[in-house]
Amino acid sequence: MMNQTTMSTPVIDPNITMSDLLLRLPGAQRALFRKYHIGGCSSCGFSPQETLAGVCARNENLPVEEVIAYLHEAHEEEQRLLIDPPALAAALAETKEPVRLIDIRTREEFEAARIEAATLFTQEMMQEALSRWDRSALLVIVDHLGKRSLDAATFFAGHGFTNVKALRGGVDAWSEQVDPEVPRYELE
């Protein structure tokens, strides 16, 4: 039987292609850019077929084992930022602790399928959050499939929010696991 760490952190070989790396560790590009300025723009980008070892070699000969260790650390950190739909449902049902739920999808998506307690993200709401909200209260970021919400959660964590989470699987997972009345949809 695999332990939790083994299951949540895939083994990474230095000769893995960048496309395979991003499939195994979806947050790898975000982590590489944050620490090494790799992969965030055209001047520091990489091709999908390039290996991690090759990317490290052409970026100041970064020690590939150090980069792999950092990618595992960043992955574990991102996993701690996620909250599963049933856990969010339980937090919302509890009246002791207030929960802020921010939906970062488009207005059209929000109006078509939303979690009842959610507030649509706007610039005005962001300004209010940054200036007035309790930074220790649970703040959960929601998107469609749980792919962009980690970026937003990281943003708020970087601004001092100590209990920020991203909804694993987004509103789609919420509909599947908690409230089937919330319509599921696909973007074209």
N, C-alpha and C positions, 0 to 999 in steps of 0.2 A: 504494500500500500504506500502511495506517495504521500509525503507530508504536504502541508499547505504551502510552504515556501516553494517547494519543487513544482507544485502544480501551477502556482501563479507566476513564477519566474522561469521562462524557458531558457534552456541552455543555449548559449550563443557561441558559435564557432567564428574565429577571425575571418574565415573565407566565405561567410554567408553573404549573399547578395543584399544590397540595400532594400530591394523590394521584398525579399523574404524577411529581412529584419523588421521592416515596418509592419508586415503581417503578424509576426510574433509579438512585437512590442510596439503597438500603435503610437505610443508617446515618444518613441525613440528620436524622431526628427525634432520634436519640441525640446527634448533633453539635450541633443547634440548642439542645437543652436544656442540654447541657454548657457551652456558651459564652454563650448568650443567655437561658437559662431560658424557652425557647419550646417548647411541645408536650409537656411532660412531665406535666401535670396539667390538671384542668378549668379552673383560673383562667388558665392560659397556653396553652390549647389553640388549635387552628385547625380549620377545616372542610376537608374534602377538596377542595372546589371553589374555595377561596380561593387567590389567586395568591401566589407568594413575595413579589412586590413589595407586595402588600396586607398580608401578615403583617409585613413589615419596616416599612411605614408606620405601622401601629398599635402597633408595639413601639418606641417612642421614635425613630421615623424612622431606623431603622438603614440605613446605606448599602448598598443591595442588592448592588452589585458587590463590596463587602467581604465580605458574607455568602456570596455565590457562591464567591468565592476561598477562604473558610474551608471551605465544604462540599467543594470539590475537594481541599483539603489533608487534611481529615478522611477523605475517601474513600480517598485514597492511603495514609494511615496505616493504615486498616482493611485494605486489600489486603495490606499488609506483615505483618499479623497472621495471615493465612491460610496454611494448608499444604494442599497437594493430597494425596489419598489415596496415590498412588504414592510421593510424597516421604516421607510418614509411614511407609509400609511399608519403604522403604529405611532410614530412621532406626531403626526397630525391629529390622531385621535386623542392623544394625551393633552390635557388642558393645562398642566403645570408649566410647561416650557413653550414659549411662543416659537413658531417656525415660520420663517420667511421663505417663500417659494417663488423664484424668479424664472420666467419662461423667456428664453432668448430667441425663439423662433420668430418668423414674420407675423405680422398682424393677421394675415389671412389664415395661416396655419393655426394660430392661437384661437381665432374665432371658430374654426372648423372642428378642432379637437383639443380640449384643454382639461387640465386637472383643476378641479373646482377652486382650490385654495391659491392657485397661481396668479401672479401679477405679470403682465407683459412688460418686458424690459424696454425702457425708454431712456433717453439721455437725462431727462428730468428725474426719473426714478433713481438713476445711478448717482446723480448729484446729491439727492436726498439720502441715499444709502451711505455714501462716503462721508457726509457731514453729520447725520443724525442717528443712524441706526446703531443699536447695541452690537458691537463687534464680537461679543461672546455668544450671542444667540445663534441657534441653528439656522443657517442660510443654505438653501438647496437650489442649485441651478438645473434647469430642465431644458432639453432641446428635443428634437425629433427622435433620434436613435442613440443618443448618448455619446456622440462623437465630438461635438464642439463644446459641450458643457464643461469638460475638463479645463479648456483654455480659460473660460470665464471664471471657473472656481479658482484657478491659479491666480488670476488677476485679483480677485477679492482677497484671497489669502495674502497676496503680496501687499495689499493695502490694510493689513492688520486684522482681518476677520479670522478668528481663531477656530471657528466651528463651521467652516464652509464645506459643502459636499456637492458632488455632481450626481445626478440620478442615473444609475447604471441602466443603459438601454433606452433612456429617454421616455417620452410620453407613450411611445409604442410599447415598451415593456410594461409601463403602468397599465395600459389598456389590457394587455395580455395577462398580467399577474394579479392586478388589484381591481380594476374597474372596467369590465367589458363594455360599459355604456359609453366610454370614451372611444370615438371612432378611430380605427387604424387607417392609415393612408400611405400612399407612395408618392414621392415627388417625381415629376416628369422632367 
